[in-house]
């Protein structure tokens, strides 16, 4: 095993993922360690270009018109070193009627003083579909700051589903800033699931604009904070066209000295549009742990199971 | 022989007496029914036996296998063998059925969990991967609670209103599961105001306004329940108080 293969192996193992998947020649992937490309594979319908720059990485991912990428594309943005800044500019262009699903592992197993900065521009053309699942695995030290930022534009009948998950290791500081604009008949789903502890700080800003007729959107946030962790969520969905439909849903479980705040903003600018929201912050409903405790689980085990479910 | 014995149990919530000097002896391995109209204190009784939040400040004593469980927490009582199925079972967002049941048992094999689901009247193949959230109907959640009860093999199983929100066919499956519990040697306590449920029991206790009015065979109590208790002269008002306490 050469040095690059060894790095890929270490990053994937830290993410509890199987690096063997990258051995499949039909699986497209890009693996970064810090600001260096350590592995890459393309696909006929997919063009990937990565420029290593002095201050980071700029990546271009384009799915050709009508192309359907059958196998999930793997991205791994990681850092084995304890310190450093990973700076990624990401340009995604999913052309008309193309379809792609991406699983991104963001792995920082040894982070003591690490920054991960992601700035993505996403264009999903008419009838195209883009699914992006981002799973973070952080070190237990909490010495990491994560700044994921994305601007998305969806064409007619486009679909964009994104899930952000950070439930392993310490959050450190996370500051999510996503904004997406949707045209006619498109579907937007943005979901975040984060577990914070100690003095972690979680800040989420997710905004969706349903500008086209019959556009649909759902913003979902699930957060659990304990110890002294703090969470602040700002979810905004606007409906600006007839038959636009949307829902904002935020649940935060707060334990010990942790704090959480949520601001769901729904804005309707057309009489035939409709948006709903629900937000719940607090401890777990007493009936839930007591149900599990009445089967023999301790209170801590019961709450752990409930939170695991909420974040699953 | 009594496995669970309640001695002079009284409980007040928000200044109102909900349980009033109750003394009841539940026989090991038998199916009992605790019947009475709405507001009689039946669910409060179950919550007090289980030691739920808000139901601990009672007078009298609760003996399990001749030892007081008064100071024990919910999970300590459960580990001794007492368990409860709620009238309105909780929902758990994201928690899968297999994990809900698997969390409480040593043998977490899918086939074993499917067996419990099947015995509780659920389609095991369809149910095991489902989530214990709002996508399950009230009836399905009640059956799931029974499945989880079967899994932990309790010594005492309290079933609060097992027929509420249940269609006739499903109720038969629930009665089947009660028979499985009995077959395993579990002492079953059916909390109900339904004669159909009462008829599943061997022994019954009639409650009204927190008091024990009558006890005897299910047949005897059924006659009494039908003839005298409905309509009842007593004002049964504590329901709101119980709701406030978290029932």
Boltz contact constraints between the chains, C-beta under 6 A:
constraints:
  - contact:
      token1: [A, 286]
      token2: [B, 53]
      max_distance: 6.0
  - contact:
      token1: [A, 287]
      token2: [B, 90]
      max_distance: 6.0
  - contact:
      token1: [A, 288]
      token2: [B, 90]
      max_distance: 6.0
  - contact:
      token1: [A, 290]
      token2: [B, 52]
      max_distance: 6.0
  - contact:
      token1: [A, 290]
      token2: [B, 74]
      max_distance: 6.0
  - contact:
      token1: [A, 291]
      token2: [B, 90]
      max_distance: 6.0
  - contact:
      token1: [A, 293]
      token2: [B, 74]
      max_distance: 6.0
  - contact:
      token1: [A, 293]
      token2: [B, 75]
      max_distance: 6.0
  - contact:
      token1: [A, 294]
      token2: [B, 50]
      max_distance: 6.0
  - contact:
      token1: [A, 294]
      token2: [B, 74]
      max_distance: 6.0
  - contact:
      token1: [A, 294]
      token2: [B, 78]
      max_distance: 6.0
  - contact:
      token1: [A, 294]
      token2: [B, 83]
      max_distance: 6.0
  - contact:
      token1: [A, 294]
      token2: [B, 84]
      max_distance: 6.0
  - contact:
      token1: [A, 295]
      token2: [B, 78]
      max_distance: 6.0
  - contact:
      token1: [A, 295]
      token2: [B, 104]
      max_distance: 6.0
  - contact:
      token1: [A, 295]
      token2: [B, 148]
      max_distance: 6.0
  - contact:
      token1: [A, 295]
      token2: [B, 152]
      max_distance: 6.0
  - contact:
      token1: [A, 296]
      token2: [B, 78]
      max_distance: 6.0
  - contact:
      token1: [A, 296]
      token2: [B, 79]
      max_distance: 6.0
  - contact:
      token1: [A, 296]
      token2: [B, 104]
      max_distance: 6.0
  - contact:
      token1: [A, 298]
      token2: [B, 75]
      max_distance: 6.0
  - contact:
      token1: [A, 305]
      token2: [B, 103]
      max_distance: 6.0
  - contact:
      token1: [A, 309]
      token2: [B, 92]
      max_distance: 6.0
  - contact:
      token1: [A, 309]
      token2: [B, 94]
      max_distance: 6.0
  - contact:
      token1: [A, 309]
      token2: [B, 95]
      max_distance: 6.0
  - contact:
      token1: [A, 310]
      token2: [B, 93]
      max_distance: 6.0
  - contact:
      token1: [A, 310]
      token2: [B, 94]
      max_distance: 6.0
  - contact:
      token1: [A, 312]
      token2: [B, 94]
      max_distance: 6.0
